[in-house]
Amino acid sequence: MGLFSKLFSEGAGKAVGDLLNNLGTGNNQGNSQGNNSGQGVILNGQPIGGGNNYSGTVVPNNDGGYSNTGAMIQPSGNSWGPVMPAEENQFNYKGSYIQYFEEIFRNEFPAYQIEKEKSGKITVFTFYSGGVKALVVELLNSNSGRYKLREECRRTGVPYLRYYYDHEGWWNTKSYVIERTRKALAL
């Protein structure tokens, strides 16, 4: 019995394990692909996220890929897995993934001055408190091999987070983003 099968029912554990095994393998049935328009992710040829108000779900099918069923919704709080959570996340948000993170950061952390810098497919949010850099958050494509900023933050002692905006099965639910960012800010 695998780790996920121990944590979940056997079927759900197998689905999660299969999802993780398929990540990055080029299995285009279950592979999500970002686009340059900032409109979210394409999964199985269907746009999800961005301004598309996608309300269906993504579930594993029998051939190892994923299907949009519009039926099953997981309870709030799960930020990863093959089924889109009912909770607000970057894929069911009314705007782009950048707008999603920006809204959360500005609304949930108003005591910080937050600067946004976009360069190609990478967006960096820098949180300041009293003029001192308190946190750097990088939004990256899941295929990015970029580590320079992370290493610079480690070297200078500035907390650093990264969120992948197009990693299949990683939903970046609102509660997850808030909790993880709050921990990095040591709040």
C-alpha positions in Angstrom: 0.0 0.0 0.0 1.5 3.4 -1.1 1.7 6.5 1.0 -1.3 8.2 -0.7 -3.3 5.0 -0.3 -2.6 5.1 3.4 -3.6 8.8 3.7 -6.7 8.5 1.5 -9.0 5.7 0.3 -7.2 3.3 -2.0 -8.8 4.8 -5.2 -8.0 8.4 -4.2 -4.5 7.4 -3.1 -3.9 5.7 -6.5 -5.3 8.8 -8.4 -3.0 11.1 -6.5 0.0 8.8 -6.9 -0.8 8.5 -10.7 -1.1 12.3 -10.9 2.3 12.8 -9.3 3.9 10.1 -11.4 2.6 11.7 -14.6 3.8 15.2 -13.8 6.4 16.3 -16.2 6.3 13.1 -18.3 4.7 14.7 -21.3 1.5 12.8 -21.0 -0.6 15.3 -22.9 -3.8 13.8 -21.7 -3.1 15.0 -18.2 -0.5 17.6 -18.9 -1.4 21.3 -18.2 0.2 23.9 -20.4 0.5 27.6 -19.6 0.0 30.2 -22.2 1.5 33.6 -22.7 -1.7 35.5 -22.4 -2.0 35.4 -18.6 -5.4 33.7 -19.1 -4.7 30.7 -17.0 -4.1 27.1 -17.9 -5.2 24.8 -20.7 -6.0 21.3 -19.5 -7.1 18.6 -21.9 -7.6 21.4 -24.5 -10.0 23.2 -22.2 -9.1 26.6 -20.7 -9.4 26.8 -17.0 -8.9 29.9 -14.9 -8.2 33.4 -16.2 -11.3 35.2 -17.2 -13.1 32.1 -18.3 -15.1 31.5 -15.1 -14.5 27.8 -15.3 -16.7 26.0 -12.9 -16.2 22.4 -13.8 -13.8 20.0 -12.2 -10.9 17.9 -13.4 -10.9 14.3 -12.4 -8.8 11.3 -13.4 -10.3 9.0 -16.1 -9.6 5.3 -16.8 -6.8 5.8 -19.3 -4.5 7.8 -16.9 -5.5 11.2 -18.2 -8.0 13.7 -16.8 -11.5 14.7 -17.7 -13.5 17.8 -17.2 -16.7 16.5 -15.6 -18.5 19.6 -14.2 -19.6 17.3 -11.4 -17.4 16.4 -8.5 -16.1 19.2 -6.3 -13.8 18.6 -3.3 -14.4 20.4 0.0 -12.6 23.6 0.7 -9.0 23.5 2.0 -7.5 21.0 -0.4 -5.0 22.8 -2.6 -3.7 19.9 -4.6 -5.0 16.8 -6.2 -6.9 15.7 -9.4 -10.2 17.4 -8.4 -10.7 21.2 -8.4 -11.6 22.3 -4.8 -14.8 24.1 -4.2 -12.8 26.9 -2.5 -11.7 29.9 -4.5 -8.5 29.1 -6.3 -6.4 30.6 -9.2 -8.3 28.5 -11.8 -11.9 29.5 -10.8 -10.9 33.1 -10.1 -12.6 35.8 -12.3 -9.2 37.2 -13.5 -5.7 36.1 -14.4 -3.5 34.2 -12.0 -1.5 37.3 -11.4 -4.6 39.3 -10.4 -5.6 36.4 -8.1 -2.3 36.5 -6.2 -2.2 40.3 -6.2 -5.7 40.5 -4.7 -4.9 38.0 -2.0 -1.7 39.7 -1.1 -3.1 43.3 -1.0 -6.3 42.3 0.9 -4.8 39.8 3.4 -1.5 41.6 4.1 -2.4 45.4 4.1 0.3 46.3 6.6 3.0 45.6 3.9 3.9 47.7 1.0 3.9 45.3 -2.0 5.7 45.8 -5.2 5.0 43.8 -8.3 7.6 43.2 -11.1 6.8 41.2 -14.3 9.4 39.8 -16.6 8.3 37.5 -19.3 6.5 34.5 -17.7 7.8 35.4 -14.2 6.1 37.7 -11.7 7.8 38.8 -8.5 6.0 40.3 -5.5 8.2 41.9 -2.9 6.7 42.7 0.5 8.2 45.6 2.5 7.6 46.5 6.1 9.0 49.9 7.2 11.2 50.0 4.1 12.8 46.7 4.9 12.3 43.7 2.5 10.2 41.2 4.4 9.4 38.6 1.8 9.9 37.8 -1.9 7.2 35.7 -3.7 7.9 34.4 -7.2 5.2 33.1 -9.6 6.8 30.7 -12.0 6.0 28.3 -14.8 6.4 24.8 -13.4 9.1 24.1 -16.0 11.2 27.0 -14.8 14.8 26.2 -13.8 15.2 29.6 -12.3 17.0 29.7 -8.9 18.9 32.9 -8.9 16.4 35.0 -6.9 15.8 32.1 -4.4 19.5 31.8 -3.8 19.9 35.6 -3.4 17.2 35.6 -0.8 18.7 32.7 1.1 22.1 34.4 1.0 20.7 37.7 2.4 18.3 36.1 4.9 15.1 37.3 3.2 12.2 34.9 3.3 11.3 33.5 -0.2 8.3 31.6 -1.6 7.4 30.4 -5.0 4.1 29.4 -6.4 3.8 27.6 -9.7 0.9 29.0 -11.7 0.6 26.1 -14.2 1.4 22.9 -12.2 -1.3 20.3 -12.9 -3.2 19.5 -9.7 -1.8 22.4 -7.7 -4.8 24.7 -7.3 -3.3 27.4 -5.1 -6.5 27.7 -3.1 -7.0 31.0 -1.3 -6.6 29.5 2.2 -3.4 27.8 1.1 -1.8 30.9 -0.3 -2.8 33.0 2.8 -1.5 30.4 5.2 1.8 29.8 3.4 2.4 33.5 2.9 1.5 34.2 6.6 4.0 31.6 7.7 6.8 33.0 5.5 6.1 36.5 7.0 6.2 34.8 10.5 2.8 36.3 11.4 
